[in-house]
Every structure is written in structure tokens, then in C-alpha cells.
Amino acid sequence: MKKTIYPLQTFVKERRGKLKLTQEQLAAKSGVGLRFIRDLEQGKTTLRMDKVNQVLNMFGHELGPVPMDRNTLMDEKS
């Protein structure tokens, strides 16, 4: 069975919603700026990993390597 992998932005939005936190509250609690939370939730592709981990730590998670399907990767390049 293949695991479903959610985009980071979806994960953060959903977890923030479950905790009923505003973007401002999440930023303050995780020690990052509001702009960073907005960029993260909008899917900005260049974010500092240490700051992403600060946010993910609020949800008991951290960044890590995920195996990729090479066939999917090749399809996206064409």
C-alpha cells in the first residue's frame, strides 16, 4: 500500500486548523515571523529548513527525506 504524501503547506494548514490557531498565533508560538507562516502555507519553494522545523515541532514533526517514485519524477520533467 502506497503512503499518501501531503504537501507541506497542506499539512501545516490542516494542523493549524485542528488546533484552532491563527497564522499570527502559530508564528508567535513557533518563534517565526508571520510572513514566514504565510509563505509556508502558500507553498513558497525556497524556505529555510531550520524555520520550517520550528513550525513543524509545534505539531511533533520534523523534516526528513522521503523516497520519490522515479517514474513520476521523469514524467514531470517532460
trRosetta pair geometry for C-beta under 8 A, 3 or more apart (Angstrom, degrees):
i j d omega theta_ij theta_ji phi_ij phi_ji
5 66 6.2 105 -124 177 142 151
6 10 4.6 -114 175 84 108 122
6 11 5.0 132 100 -58 122 89
6 14 7.8 -38 168 11 159 139
7 10 4.7 91 62 5 84 104
7 11 7.1 -151 94 -7 43 87
7 43 6.6 -9 162 -109 137 106
8 11 5.6 -56 -150 35 33 114
8 12 6.3 27 158 -15 68 107
8 40 7.0 -88 129 -172 111 88
8 43 7.7 136 65 -114 89 63
8 52 7.2 -26 -169 -155 145 125
9 12 6.0 -57 -147 38 30 107
9 13 6.2 28 157 -17 65 110
9 40 6.4 170 -103 149 75 59
9 41 5.2 111 -153 -150 92 33
9 42 6.7 -137 -130 41 140 9
9 43 4.5 -60 -33 -70 151 73
10 13 5.9 -57 -144 39 29 110
10 14 6.1 25 160 -16 66 111
11 14 6.1 -63 -148 38 23 107
11 15 6.2 16 160 -13 63 112
11 59 7.9 172 156 93 98 167
11 61 7.8 -71 162 70 136 167
12 15 6.0 -59 -143 41 27 106
12 16 6.0 28 159 -20 65 110
12 37 7.8 -164 158 -153 137 77
12 40 5.8 -1 53 135 172 117
12 41 5.8 -120 93 -87 121 79
12 55 6.3 5 -123 147 124 129
12 56 7.7 -82 -89 -83 95 69
12 59 7.9 -146 -114 -16 58 147
13 16 5.9 -59 -146 37 25 110
13 17 6.2 26 155 -20 63 109
13 41 5.3 103 -70 -138 96 105
14 17 5.7 -57 -150 36 29 113
14 18 6.4 31 154 -21 65 104
15 18 5.7 -50 -148 32 33 112
15 19 6.5 20 157 -6 64 108
15 58 7.8 133 133 100 129 99
15 59 4.6 -12 -174 -106 154 141
16 19 6.1 -67 -152 46 30 102
16 21 4.9 -94 -163 65 79 101
16 23 7.3 31 -178 -86 155 54
16 26 5.2 -39 -121 -68 117 145
16 41 8.0 -43 15 -91 149 128
17 20 7.2 28 -176 -78 36 39
17 21 8.0 -96 -65 42 19 67
21 25 4.3 -135 -163 89 90 121
21 26 4.7 106 132 -56 133 87
21 29 7.2 -73 -141 15 144 141
22 25 4.6 98 49 5 77 100
22 26 7.1 -143 90 -3 41 85
23 26 5.8 -56 -148 38 32 110
23 27 6.2 36 153 -22 65 106
23 34 6.1 83 131 -149 103 85
23 37 4.7 157 -167 118 93 135
23 38 6.3 54 -173 -67 150 74
23 41 7.1 -91 -109 -1 117 150
24 27 5.8 -54 -150 34 29 113
24 28 6.5 24 155 -15 64 108
24 34 5.7 -7 -103 -104 64 117
25 28 5.8 -57 -148 39 31 109
25 29 6.1 23 158 -14 67 112
26 29 5.9 -59 -139 43 28 107
26 30 5.9 8 167 -2 66 116
26 37 5.6 124 91 -123 113 144
26 55 6.9 43 163 -139 108 96
26 58 6.8 146 -150 106 85 174
27 30 6.5 -71 -140 47 20 96
27 32 5.5 -98 -147 82 71 71
27 33 5.9 -15 -163 155 125 17
27 34 4.5 -72 -48 -80 172 54
27 36 6.9 132 -122 58 103 94
27 37 4.7 -102 -71 -20 96 134
28 31 7.8 30 178 -68 26 34
29 58 6.1 85 116 -116 113 130
30 37 7.9 127 49 -79 132 109
30 54 4.9 116 169 139 96 91
30 55 4.7 43 -174 -99 162 53
30 57 7.1 138 -136 60 95 92
30 58 5.0 -69 -85 -44 104 127
31 54 5.5 -99 65 -176 99 135
32 36 4.4 -87 158 73 119 146
32 37 6.5 138 96 -47 114 83
32 51 5.1 98 -109 -161 130 103
32 54 5.6 138 -43 92 109 135
32 55 6.2 -40 12 -59 142 96
33 36 4.7 105 62 0 78 101
33 37 7.4 -142 102 -2 47 83
34 37 5.7 -54 -154 35 38 111
34 38 6.4 37 151 -18 69 105
35 38 5.7 -57 -150 38 32 112
35 39 6.2 33 153 -19 67 106
36 39 5.7 -54 -146 37 31 111
36 40 6.2 34 154 -21 65 107
36 47 7.4 106 -157 -144 88 107
36 51 5.7 -93 -166 162 146 140
36 55 7.8 -157 128 -52 112 129
37 40 5.6 -54 -146 36 30 114
37 41 6.2 21 159 -11 65 110
37 55 7.0 151 -102 -109 81 135
38 41 6.1 -61 -144 43 27 104
38 42 6.1 17 159 -12 64 114
39 42 5.9 -66 -144 43 26 105
39 44 4.0 -17 178 -2 92 143
39 47 6.4 156 121 -94 117 108
40 43 8.0 49 170 -57 28 21
40 44 6.7 -56 -74 34 29 99
40 47 6.1 73 -91 -113 80 157
40 52 6.8 154 -117 -110 124 82
40 55 6.5 56 -157 24 176 174
44 47 5.7 108 93 -56 105 99
47 51 6.6 -113 169 73 94 111
47 52 5.4 95 120 -58 124 111
48 51 4.3 70 80 13 104 108
48 52 6.8 -175 92 -12 52 84
49 52 5.4 -52 -144 36 37 114
49 53 6.2 38 156 -19 67 104
49 63 5.8 -87 -157 33 100 162
50 53 5.7 -54 -152 37 31 112
50 54 6.7 40 147 -26 62 99
51 54 5.3 -41 -151 24 39 117
51 55 6.9 36 152 -14 64 99
52 55 5.9 -57 -159 37 35 109
52 56 6.2 29 149 -15 69 110
52 63 5.9 55 106 -49 122 125
53 56 5.4 -54 -135 43 36 110
53 57 6.0 50 159 -33 66 100
53 62 5.2 25 -135 -139 98 86
53 63 5.7 -84 -76 4 91 98
54 57 5.9 -48 -153 23 25 116
54 58 7.8 36 146 -26 53 94
55 58 6.0 -45 -174 13 40 115
55 59 7.9 11 143 3 64 102
56 59 5.9 -68 -163 46 48 100
56 61 4.3 -85 178 88 103 88
56 62 5.4 141 106 -97 131 34
56 63 6.6 156 14 -38 163 67
57 60 7.3 48 -163 -77 38 20
57 61 7.3 -126 -77 60 28 47
57 62 6.6 32 -73 -79 74 85
68 72 7.1 -124 174 66 86 110
68 73 5.6 62 146 -52 126 124
69 72 4.1 65 86 9 108 111
69 73 6.7 174 90 -13 56 85
70 73 5.3 -55 -146 38 37 116
70 74 6.2 38 156 -21 69 103
71 74 5.8 -53 -149 35 30 110
71 75 6.5 32 152 -20 63 106
72 75 5.6 -55 -150 34 33 114
72 76 6.5 33 154 -21 65 105
73 76 5.9 -55 -152 32 30 111
73 77 6.9 28 153 -20 62 106
74 77 5.9 -57 -154 31 34 111
74 78 7.0 26 154 -18 65 105
75 78 6.2 -63 -156 31 33 106
